[in-house]
Amino acid sequence: MKFYSVVLTQIILLVFSPVVLGAGRGKSTAEKSALDTVVVTVNGVAIMQSDLSKEIKHQLKMMLVPTEILTGEMRFKMRRKAIDTLIERQVVSDRVAFKKITVKDEAVYKRMQEIARQAGTNVDGFISMVMVKEGIGPEELKKRIKMEMCFDKLIELEAGAKAFIVKEAEAKRHYDKHIDNFKTLAMVRASHILIEVDGSVKSAQAKAKIKVDDIMKQVASGGDFSVLVSRYSDDESTKKSGGDLGFFSEENMMPEIAEAVFSLIPGEVAEPIKMPYGYHIVKVTDRKEGKQIPYDRARDGIVKWLGGEKKRGFSTQYVAYLLSNARIEWPREVLK
């Protein structure tokens, strides 16, 4: 349904990425390595070139961008973004320390369990997903979650207990204004026959077309579709189940197939769908129409989302306030 779904990326990034992406203080200017250089000093704490390199590497992994395609301008913007992230991280870390905000390890582990449950896995599975996606080990992940929790405490402390409460009238007004977003998606269940073909060989294409036309004639004459699947389909993963693709929404299916089947009723077979790798012959077997989600069912999700929006808005303003009051010093050779 179109309803504020929590995707894995959001779960991994958690609430406030500039904060969560790291924790703890950097090096004091006096502690900097002779082999490292200072990029910027924030409230007396030096952010080093090694810190910046690590952050840029993290950004590249998140973006899945090969370094060889980066232009000079792209590299400059990425470097600037990484520096801004490190500065924001530091001012928040300083404020958390100043307010003496702490979170116990037991609470961190409980939070990890909650996040893992939202992701449909256990803690070990969640750690593995984060390692694959971001290259972050268990201890670093715990530090990030701990800082996210500290930041949450800081925001709630500074904003006040009632700042993020959503009133009933607000939730109902949002529902009425965005009522089309609160619908279950129409779903179609279909079965298919896949005829694979090497698109680069003309003779193979012609042979496949003859085969497809023959199958369609058998369908038109009342041939059992599941029998035709077992006889002709090249999709081994669905062949034993009669070509069943299960239920899917228009948004979660290849556009070419979705366009062909969503106008059909159960029992109808779409015209063959030509793809670069072959043909799909698709039969609609069932469908569920989209339905309006009543306010009573949508309410809790709306309240949670609107409360989160208020919190995110306050967080952005609060970090801007911290930045405006921070002592940020740039080495002469570093371009701001």
C-alpha positions in Angstrom: 0.0 0.0 0.0 1.1 3.6 -0.5 1.5 4.2 3.2 4.7 5.5 4.6 6.5 2.2 4.3 9.8 1.8 6.1 12.5 0.7 3.7 15.7 -1.0 4.6 17.8 2.0 3.6 15.9 4.2 6.1 16.3 1.6 8.8 20.1 1.5 8.2 20.5 5.2 8.1 18.2 5.5 11.1 16.9 9.0 12.1 19.6 11.5 11.4 22.4 10.5 9.1 25.0 13.2 9.9 24.9 12.2 13.5 24.5 8.5 13.1 27.4 8.2 10.6 29.9 8.3 13.4 30.4 8.9 17.1 32.9 10.3 19.5 35.3 13.1 19.5 38.1 13.6 16.9 41.6 14.5 17.8 42.7 17.6 19.5 45.0 19.8 17.4 47.8 18.8 19.6 47.2 15.1 19.0 47.3 15.2 15.2 49.7 12.8 13.5 52.7 14.2 11.7 51.6 12.0 8.8 48.1 13.3 8.7 46.8 16.8 8.0 44.0 18.9 9.5 41.1 19.6 7.2 39.1 21.8 9.7 39.0 22.4 13.4 35.6 22.4 15.2 35.4 23.7 18.7 39.1 22.9 19.2 38.8 19.3 17.8 40.7 18.6 14.6 39.0 16.7 11.8 41.8 15.0 9.9 42.4 14.1 6.3 42.1 10.4 7.3 38.7 11.1 8.8 37.6 12.8 5.5 39.0 10.0 3.4 37.0 7.4 5.4 33.8 9.5 5.1 34.2 9.9 1.3 34.8 6.1 1.0 31.6 5.5 2.9 29.7 7.9 0.6 31.0 6.1 -2.5 29.9 2.7 -1.1 26.4 4.1 -0.3 26.1 5.6 -3.8 27.5 2.5 -5.6 29.4 4.9 -7.9 32.6 3.6 -9.6 35.3 6.1 -8.8 36.5 6.1 -12.5 33.3 7.9 -13.6 33.6 10.8 -11.1 34.4 14.2 -12.7 36.5 16.8 -11.0 33.3 18.7 -10.1 31.7 15.6 -8.7 34.7 14.9 -6.5 34.8 18.5 -5.2 31.1 18.3 -4.3 31.5 15.0 -2.6 34.4 16.3 -0.6 32.5 19.3 0.4 29.5 17.2 1.5 31.8 14.9 3.5 33.4 17.8 5.3 29.9 19.3 6.1 28.8 15.9 7.5 31.9 15.6 9.7 31.4 19.1 11.0 27.8 18.5 11.9 28.7 15.2 13.5 31.3 17.0 15.7 29.0 19.8 16.9 26.3 17.3 17.9 28.8 15.1 19.6 30.1 18.1 21.6 26.5 19.0 22.6 25.7 15.5 23.7 28.9 15.5 25.8 28.1 19.0 27.2 24.6 17.8 28.3 26.1 14.6 29.7 23.7 12.4 27.8 24.5 8.7 27.8 22.8 5.5 26.7 23.5 2.1 28.3 24.7 -0.8 26.2 21.6 -2.8 27.1 19.4 -0.1 25.5 21.6 -0.1 22.4 21.2 -3.9 22.0 17.4 -3.6 22.5 17.3 -0.9 19.8 19.2 -3.2 17.5 16.6 -5.9 18.1 13.8 -3.5 17.2 15.5 -2.4 14.0 16.3 -6.0 13.0 12.6 -6.9 13.6 11.5 -4.1 11.3 13.9 -5.4 8.7 12.4 -8.9 9.0 15.5 -10.5 10.5 17.4 -11.0 13.8 20.4 -8.9 15.1 23.0 -11.1 13.4 21.1 -10.8 10.1 20.8 -7.0 10.5 24.6 -6.7 11.2 25.3 -8.8 8.1 23.0 -6.5 5.9 24.8 -3.4 7.2 28.2 -4.9 6.6 27.2 -5.7 3.0 25.6 -2.4 2.3 27.9 0.0 4.1 31.0 -2.1 5.0 30.5 -1.4 8.7 31.4 -3.9 11.4 29.4 -4.8 14.6 31.3 -2.4 17.0 31.0 0.6 14.6 27.3 -0.1 14.1 26.7 -0.1 17.8 28.5 3.2 18.1 26.3 4.7 15.4 23.1 3.4 17.0 24.3 4.7 20.4 24.9 8.2 18.9 21.5 8.1 17.2 19.9 7.3 20.6 21.9 10.1 22.3 20.8 12.5 19.6 17.2 11.5 20.2 17.5 12.2 23.9 19.2 15.6 23.2 16.4 16.7 20.8 13.7 15.7 23.2 15.5 17.5 26.0 15.9 20.7 24.1 12.5 20.7 22.4 10.4 19.7 25.4 8.2 16.7 26.0 5.2 18.0 24.1 6.9 19.4 21.1 6.3 16.4 18.8 2.8 15.4 19.9 0.3 15.2 17.1 -3.3 16.2 17.8 -6.2 14.2 16.6 -7.4 17.1 14.4 -3.9 17.3 12.7 -4.0 13.6 11.9 -7.5 13.7 10.5 -6.7 16.8 8.4 -3.7 15.1 6.9 -5.7 12.0 6.1 -8.4 14.0 4.4 -5.9 16.1 2.4 -4.0 13.0 1.2 -6.8 10.5 1.1 -5.6 8.9 -2.2 -2.4 7.9 -0.5 -4.4 5.7 1.9 -5.4 2.9 -0.4 -4.3 -0.6 -0.8 -2.8 -1.2 -4.3 -4.7 -3.2 -6.9 -3.1 -6.6 -7.2 -3.0 -9.1 -10.0 -2.0 -12.8 -9.9 -0.7 -14.2 -13.1 1.1 -17.2 -14.6 3.5 -17.0 -17.5 5.3 -18.9 -20.2 8.8 -17.6 -20.9 10.3 -18.3 -24.3 14.0 -17.3 -24.2 15.7 -16.1 -27.4 19.1 -14.8 -28.3 18.1 -11.3 -29.6 21.4 -11.0 -31.5 20.6 -13.9 -33.8 17.8 -13.2 -36.4 17.1 -16.8 -37.1 16.6 -17.5 -33.3 14.1 -14.6 -33.1 12.2 -16.0 -36.1 12.1 -19.5 -34.6 11.0 -18.1 -31.2 8.2 -16.1 -32.9 6.9 -19.2 -34.6 6.9 -21.1 -31.3 5.1 -18.2 -29.6 2.4 -18.1 -32.3 1.9 -21.8 -32.0 1.4 -21.6 -28.2 -1.1 -18.7 -28.6 -3.1 -20.8 -31.1 -3.3 -23.6 -28.5 -4.3 -21.1 -25.8 -7.1 -19.8 -28.2 -8.4 -23.3 -28.8 -8.7 -23.9 -25.0 -5.4 -25.5 -24.2 -4.6 -26.0 -20.5 -2.2 -23.1 -19.7 -0.4 -25.1 -16.9 0.2 -27.9 -19.3 1.6 -25.5 -21.9 3.8 -24.0 -19.2 5.3 -27.4 -18.4 5.8 -28.2 -22.1 7.2 -24.9 -23.3 8.4 -22.4 -20.6 12.1 -21.7 -20.2 11.5 -20.3 -16.7 12.6 -23.2 -14.5 11.8 -21.3 -11.3 8.0 -21.2 -12.0 7.6 -24.1 -14.3 6.7 -26.6 -11.6 4.0 -24.3 -10.2 2.2 -23.7 -13.5 4.1 -20.5 -14.2 2.6 -18.8 -11.2 4.1 -15.4 -10.5 2.0 -14.8 -7.4 0.2 -11.5 -6.6 1.9 -8.3 -7.6 1.0 -4.6 -7.9 1.5 -2.5 -11.0 4.4 -0.8 -9.3 6.2 -4.0 -8.4 6.2 -5.6 -11.9 8.1 -4.9 -15.1 6.3 -2.0 -16.8 5.8 -4.0 -20.0 4.1 -6.9 -18.2 2.1 -4.6 -15.9 0.8 -2.6 -18.8 -0.4 -5.7 -20.5 -2.1 -7.5 -17.6 -3.7 -4.9 -15.4 -6.5 -4.2 -18.0 -7.4 -7.9 -18.1 -9.8 -10.0 -16.0 -9.1 -13.4 -14.6 -8.9 -16.1 -17.3 -7.7 -13.7 -20.0 -4.3 -14.1 -21.7 -2.3 -11.0 -22.8 -0.8 -10.7 -26.3 2.8 -12.0 -26.3 5.1 -9.5 -24.6 8.4 -9.1 -26.4 11.5 -8.4 -24.3 15.2 -8.2 -25.2 15.7 -11.7 -23.9 12.6 -13.4 -25.3 8.8 -13.5 -25.0 6.3 -13.6 -22.1 2.9 -15.2 -22.5 0.9 -14.1 -19.4 -2.4 -15.3 -18.1 -4.3 -13.4 -15.4 -5.6 -15.9 -12.8 -6.9 -13.6 -10.0 -7.1 -10.0 -9.0 -7.7 -7.8 -6.0 -9.0 -4.3 -6.4 -7.5 -1.5 -4.4 -9.5 -0.4 -1.4 -9.7 2.8 0.7 -8.0 2.4 4.1 -10.4 3.8 6.8 -9.0 6.6 9.0 -9.2 4.4 12.1 -6.8 2.0 10.6 -4.5 4.7 9.2 -4.5 6.9 12.3 -1.6 5.4 14.2 0.7 5.4 11.1 -0.2 9.1 10.4 0.4 10.1 14.0 3.8 8.4 14.0 4.8 9.9 10.6 3.7 13.5 11.4 5.5 13.3 14.8 8.6 12.2 13.0 8.3 15.1 10.5 8.0 17.5 13.5 11.1 16.0 15.0 13.1 16.0 11.8 12.2 19.7 11.3 13.3 20.6 14.8 16.5 18.5 14.4 17.5 20.4 11.2 16.9 23.8 12.9 18.7 22.7 16.0 21.8 21.5 14.2 21.9 24.8 12.2 21.8 26.6 15.5 24.7 24.5 16.8 26.7 25.2 13.6 26.1 29.0 13.9 27.5 29.0 17.4 30.5 26.6 16.7 34.1 27.7 16.4 35.1 26.5 13.0 38.6 27.2 11.9 40.1 26.4 8.5 43.8 25.9 7.7 45.0 28.5 5.3 45.6 26.0 2.5 42.1 24.5 2.7 39.5 26.1 0.4 36.2 26.5 2.3 
